[in-house]
Amino acid sequence: MSNRLRELRTARGWSQERLIREIERYAGRHMLSIAATASLRVYVSEWENDRRSLGDRYADILRPLLGVTDDELFGRQASPSGVPEVGGYDELISRIDSARSVSLTMVKTFMDQTELLRTVDRQMGASSLVDQMTGHLTTLEDALTFAVLPDTRRPVARALAGAATLAAWQALDAGAVERAWRNYELGKRAAQEAEEPMYLAHATAEQAYVLNDAGRSDMAVQLVREAHRLAGSKASPRLRAWLFAAEAELSAKAGLADECRRALDQAAACLPDGDEARDPDMLSIFLNSGHLARWRGNALALIGEDDALDSLYAALENADPTFVRATSGLRCDLAQAHLSRGELDQAQEHLRQARLLANRTSSVRHRRRIEQLTQRL
């Protein structure tokens, strides 16, 4: 069976030797038996050239290492979602009854599982979670497929909306762009079914980052503004501030300096006072004055403002150490701000720190940005 191992490896900037070392480290941590180094060199070469079949034993190692699903590893198209085959009416009714039981008794468990995956993700990265996240979404989708009445469906749909949006951001961070887009679409559909405009707005705004990364920055700005409209009067103050901050960043990347400054001012005006960062109405939103200072510095650096550094260093001083991936991004922002001022030594040091953190979380997205900034040194 053919695979995309070479493509996935090079997307992470890994040589074959680096991949072999990572396989050996993973096997050592999980007490797995694998071939000797010399044999692995042969295997990797043969896998990448389709001269050896990649079996389940090594696929189970490569998926979390590379942060991909089986379909992505083997180049298969994602199978269309639909009602699983059942054997007859008795089994169908059994599934419907099970779905009702799940929705009534286990939605909190599903939400807690999403929260655990979110916590691990921000500290350790998304790559190692691909199997868990895929299984979590499958369970939620299956529960929603066989739920019947609205009071049964809405709680499950709400849980699915949050989980799918998290899975989409993880996929984007791991470089799996199509999976990210599909999961955002899943999250949006689930939010609509749940009648949760805040979840719909959040998924829509994050999806704009996929467009931006793909080079469609103007369209990304339009989409994040559509997210404002979708949220409407139902948006909490913290979510509204988050949406304006996202609009500011995307406007800056599109070269819209005036729109960027306006959105930053609106974000500051909406943000509730105090150090609390978590939105009780939207658990995926973390935003306080410290987070906004980082976002402000990032956006101002993109449009070449001199006071960007003040905001960025203030954000670094108050950074939550558990937000490892976010701190990597903050170091990239600082490097970019110093580069715009011609301060190459400071930029190089921040890029070094950013690379260390990106390696901890296996963030393809941050590594790509680090390499782009490094080329400007």
C-alpha positions in Angstrom: 0.0 0.0 0.0 1.4 3.4 -1.0 2.0 6.1 1.7 2.8 9.8 2.0 5.7 9.3 4.5 8.2 11.2 2.5 5.9 14.2 2.1 4.9 14.2 5.7 8.5 13.9 6.9 9.7 16.8 4.7 6.8 19.0 5.8 8.3 18.8 9.3 11.8 19.6 8.1 13.0 16.1 9.2 15.7 14.1 7.4 15.4 10.4 7.3 17.9 10.1 10.1 15.8 12.5 12.3 12.7 10.3 11.6 14.6 7.2 12.6 15.7 8.8 15.9 12.2 9.9 16.6 10.9 6.4 16.0 13.5 5.0 18.3 12.7 7.6 21.0 9.0 6.9 20.8 9.5 3.2 20.9 11.7 3.6 24.0 9.2 5.7 25.8 6.4 3.3 25.1 8.5 0.1 25.6 7.9 -1.1 22.1 10.0 -3.6 20.2 11.4 -2.3 16.9 14.1 -3.1 14.4 17.7 -2.1 14.8 18.8 1.3 13.5 20.5 -0.1 10.4 17.3 -2.0 9.5 15.1 1.1 10.2 17.3 3.0 7.6 16.4 0.4 5.1 12.7 0.3 6.1 12.3 4.1 5.9 13.9 4.2 2.4 11.7 1.4 1.2 8.6 2.8 2.7 9.1 6.1 1.1 9.8 4.5 -2.3 6.9 2.0 -2.1 9.2 -1.0 -2.1 8.0 -2.2 1.4 4.5 -2.2 2.8 4.0 0.0 5.9 2.3 -2.3 8.4 0.2 -1.5 11.4 3.1 -1.9 13.8 5.0 1.0 12.5 1.9 3.0 11.3 0.9 3.0 15.0 4.2 4.8 15.8 4.2 7.1 12.8 0.7 8.5 13.3 1.4 10.2 16.7 5.0 11.1 15.6 3.7 13.0 12.5 0.4 14.1 13.9 -1.7 12.4 11.1 -4.6 10.1 10.7 -4.4 6.7 8.8 -6.1 8.4 5.8 -3.5 11.1 5.7 -0.6 8.7 6.2 -1.7 6.4 3.4 -3.1 9.1 1.1 -6.7 7.9 1.2 -9.6 10.3 0.8 -11.6 10.8 3.9 -14.6 8.5 3.8 -17.9 10.4 3.6 -19.7 10.5 6.9 -23.0 8.8 7.0 -25.2 6.4 9.0 -23.3 3.3 9.9 -24.7 0.1 8.4 -27.0 -1.8 10.8 -28.5 -5.2 10.6 -32.2 -4.3 10.9 -34.8 -2.5 12.9 -33.8 -4.1 16.2 -30.3 -2.9 16.0 -31.3 0.5 14.8 -33.6 1.0 17.8 -30.9 -0.3 20.0 -28.5 2.4 18.7 -31.2 5.1 19.0 -31.8 4.1 22.6 -28.1 4.1 23.3 -27.7 7.5 21.8 -30.5 8.9 24.1 -28.8 7.4 27.1 -25.4 8.9 26.0 -26.9 12.3 25.5 -28.5 12.4 28.9 -25.8 10.9 31.0 -22.5 11.3 29.3 -22.4 14.8 27.7 -20.4 16.1 30.6 -18.0 13.3 30.2 -17.5 14.2 26.6 -16.9 17.8 27.5 -14.4 16.8 30.2 -12.6 14.7 27.6 -12.4 17.7 25.2 -11.1 19.8 28.1 -8.4 17.2 28.9 -7.3 17.1 25.2 -7.2 20.9 25.1 -5.0 21.0 28.1 -2.5 18.4 26.8 -2.5 20.1 23.4 -1.5 23.5 24.7 1.3 22.1 26.8 2.6 19.2 24.6 1.2 19.8 21.1 -1.3 18.1 18.9 0.7 15.4 17.2 0.5 12.8 19.9 -3.2 13.3 20.2 -4.3 12.4 16.7 -5.7 9.0 17.5 -7.4 10.1 20.7 -9.0 13.1 18.9 -10.1 11.1 16.0 -11.8 8.5 18.3 -13.4 11.3 20.4 -15.0 12.9 17.3 -16.1 9.5 15.9 -17.9 8.7 19.2 -19.6 12.1 19.3 -20.6 12.0 15.6 -22.1 8.5 16.1 -24.1 9.7 19.2 -25.5 12.6 17.2 -26.3 10.4 14.1 -28.6 8.2 16.2 -30.0 10.9 18.5 -33.6 11.7 17.4 -35.4 14.5 19.2 -34.0 18.1 19.6 -33.7 17.9 23.4 -31.5 14.8 22.8 -29.5 16.1 19.9 -28.7 19.6 21.1 -26.4 18.7 24.0 -24.5 16.2 21.9 -24.2 18.7 19.0 -22.9 21.4 21.4 -20.2 19.0 22.7 -19.3 18.0 19.1 -19.0 21.7 18.0 -16.4 22.3 20.7 -14.5 19.1 20.0 -14.5 19.6 16.3 -13.2 23.1 16.5 -10.4 22.0 18.8 -9.6 19.1 16.5 -9.5 21.6 13.5 -7.0 23.9 15.3 -4.8 20.9 16.2 -4.9 19.7 12.6 -3.9 23.2 11.3 -1.0 23.2 13.8 0.1 19.8 12.6 0.0 20.9 8.9 -3.0 18.8 8.0 -4.8 21.6 6.2 -7.7 19.6 4.6 -8.5 17.9 7.9 -8.5 21.2 9.6 -11.0 22.6 7.0 -13.3 19.6 7.2 -13.3 19.7 11.0 -14.2 23.4 11.0 -17.1 22.6 8.7 -18.2 19.8 11.1 -17.9 22.2 14.0 -20.0 24.8 12.2 -22.7 22.3 11.3 -22.8 21.0 14.9 -23.1 24.5 16.3 -26.0 25.3 14.0 -27.8 22.1 15.1 -27.1 23.0 18.7 -28.4 26.6 18.1 -25.2 27.9 19.6 -24.2 31.1 17.8 -21.1 31.6 19.9 -19.7 28.2 18.9 -20.6 28.9 15.3 -18.8 32.3 15.4 -15.7 30.8 17.0 -15.4 28.0 14.5 -15.9 30.4 11.6 -13.3 32.9 12.9 -10.7 30.2 13.4 -11.4 28.8 9.9 -10.4 32.2 8.6 -6.8 31.3 9.7 -6.8 28.4 7.2 -7.6 30.9 4.4 -4.9 33.2 5.6 -2.3 30.5 5.8 -3.3 29.5 2.2 -2.6 33.0 0.9 -6.2 34.3 0.9 -5.8 37.0 3.4 -8.5 39.3 2.0 -11.0 36.4 2.1 -9.9 35.6 5.7 -10.7 39.1 6.8 -14.2 38.8 5.2 -14.8 35.5 7.0 -13.8 36.8 10.4 -16.2 39.7 9.9 -18.9 37.2 9.0 -18.1 35.6 12.4 -19.0 38.9 14.1 -22.4 38.8 12.3 -23.1 35.2 13.2 -22.4 35.9 16.9 -24.7 38.9 16.9 -26.0 40.0 20.2 -25.5 36.5 21.7 -21.7 36.9 21.9 -20.2 37.3 25.4 -17.9 40.3 25.9 -14.8 38.1 26.0 -15.8 36.4 22.8 -16.5 39.7 21.1 -13.0 41.0 22.2 -11.5 37.7 20.9 -13.2 38.2 17.5 -11.9 41.8 17.2 -8.4 40.7 18.1 -8.5 38.0 15.4 -9.8 40.5 13.0 -6.9 42.8 13.9 -4.3 40.1 13.3 -5.8 39.0 10.0 -6.2 42.7 8.8 -2.6 43.3 9.6 -1.6 40.2 7.5 -3.7 41.6 4.7 -1.9 44.9 4.9 -5.0 46.8 6.2 -3.2 48.9 8.8 -6.1 51.3 9.7 -8.6 48.4 10.0 -6.1 46.6 12.2 -5.8 49.5 14.6 -9.5 50.0 14.7 -10.1 46.3 15.6 -7.5 46.4 18.3 -9.2 49.4 19.9 -12.5 47.6 19.8 -11.0 44.5 21.3 -9.7 46.5 24.2 -13.0 48.2 24.7 -14.9 44.9 24.8 -12.6 42.9 27.1 -13.8 42.5 30.7 -11.6 43.9 33.5 -9.5 41.6 35.7 -7.0 38.8 35.3 -9.5 36.0 34.5 -8.9 34.6 31.0 -11.4 31.8 30.7 -14.8 32.6 29.2 -17.4 30.7 31.3 -19.8 30.7 28.3 -17.2 29.6 25.8 -14.6 27.4 27.4 -12.3 27.4 24.3 -11.7 31.2 24.7 -8.8 32.4 26.8 -8.3 36.1 26.7 -7.3 38.7 29.3 -5.2 41.9 29.2 -2.0 39.9 29.0 -3.2 37.7 26.1 -4.5 40.8 24.3 -1.1 42.6 24.8 0.5 39.7 23.0 -2.1 39.9 20.2 -1.7 43.6 20.0 2.1 43.4 19.7 1.8 40.7 17.0 -0.5 42.8 14.9 1.4 46.0 15.4 4.7 44.3 14.4 3.0 43.1 11.2 2.2 46.6 10.2 5.5 48.0 11.3 4.5 50.0 14.4 7.4 51.0 16.7 5.5 50.4 20.0 4.9 46.7 19.1 7.9 45.6 21.3 6.4 47.2 24.4 3.3 45.1 24.1 5.1 41.9 23.3 7.6 42.1 26.2 4.8 42.9 28.6 3.0 39.8 27.3 6.2 37.7 27.7 6.6 38.8 31.3 3.1 37.7 32.1 2.9 34.6 29.9 1.3 31.5 31.4 4.0 28.8 31.3 1.4 26.1 30.5 0.7 27.8 27.2 3.8 26.4 25.5 2.7 26.6 21.9 1.4 30.2 22.4 4.8 31.2 24.0 6.5 29.8 20.9 4.3 32.1 18.8 5.1 35.0 21.1 8.8 34.5 20.6 8.2 34.5 16.8 6.3 37.8 17.2 9.3 39.3 19.1 11.7 38.1 16.5 9.6 39.7 13.8 9.4 43.0 15.6 13.2 43.0 16.1 13.8 42.1 12.5 11.7 45.1 11.4 14.0 47.3 13.4 17.2 45.7 12.1 18.1 44.2 15.5 19.3 40.8 14.2 21.0 39.5 17.4 17.8 39.9 19.4 15.7 38.4 16.6 18.1 35.4 16.4 17.8 34.7 20.2 14.0 34.8 20.1 14.0 32.5 17.1 16.2 30.1 19.0 13.8 30.0 21.9 10.8 29.7 19.6 12.4 26.7 17.9 12.9 24.9 21.2 9.3 25.4 22.2 8.0 24.5 18.7 10.0 21.2 18.9 8.4 20.4 22.2 4.9 20.7 20.7 5.8 19.4 17.2 4.1 22.5 15.7 4.5 22.4 11.9 2.8 25.8 11.7 5.2 27.5 14.0 8.3 25.7 12.5 7.2 27.0 9.1 7.0 30.5 10.5 10.4 30.2 12.2 12.0 29.1 9.0 10.5 32.0 7.1 11.8 34.5 9.7 15.2 32.8 9.8 15.6 33.4 6.1 15.4 37.1 6.8 18.4 37.2 9.2 
